[in-house]
């Protein structure tokens, strides 16, 4: 009950200022749109291909009894055990209004084995146990937002955005325990698997843009921030970095963080993705 009240208050604190900002921007849209009247009828496109290399941390439910189990996968393990990844975005704008989408897919797998010697039973019968464990995590993250270009200058831009984010995470754990027992001692079931995951839709509001500097305004600092709720109690994402613009597009290196606090009863209690990303954008 206290958690629900806390998040209800947090949602009000987040969305009331955002709605107020959006209303102010929309009321002044005529004046702002006049700044780029020469480009009002031009379609502008951008397509990006990038790599994001986050550490994954969180808490999931793996046991049949429903007890929480912490999990953590660092970037070194992701690079060593990455099975497949797909990351890209697309942006289209006409005048002050546009739409952009961003899709991320990651498939990470790992396996390991460990052995232990011991003894069981009243007679302390010697045993040797070997456990083989396979772990796999697949995740889809899809952002789809419409935006309004509230500020469009040679050295700065600001977009007010609203849309949705979809998250699908599935974790699979398989184990096979082999026991060698001296003597006539029964051995319990030694194989099993469990699969847990979540599929979330959330409404998100955010801002994005850039600050350009230098003699030709080729260097720039991109930024992005959103926050949302829905199937999740809270989700937010932030990106900031450094880029360089060319005539055909730009290259960017940034740090990206995505956090989820899931609703109570979900198979995954919380999860975060945090790490560097680098990519190239083509514009026409």
Secondary structure, DSSP 8 states (H G I E B T S, - for coil): -HHHHHHHHHHHHHHHHHHHHHHHHHHTHHHHHHTTGGGTT-EEEEEEEEEEEEEEEEEEE-STT--EEEEEE-HHHHHHHEEEEEEEEEEEEETTEEEEEEEEEEEEEEEEEEEEEEEETTTTEEEEEEEEEEEEEEEEEEEEEEEEEEEE-SSEEEEEEEEEEEEEEEEEEEEEEEEEESSS------EEEEEEEEEEEEEEEEEEEEEEESTTS-EEEEEEEEEEEESEEEEEEEEEEEEEE-SSEEEEEEEEEEEEEE-TT-SEEEEEEEEEEEEEEEE-
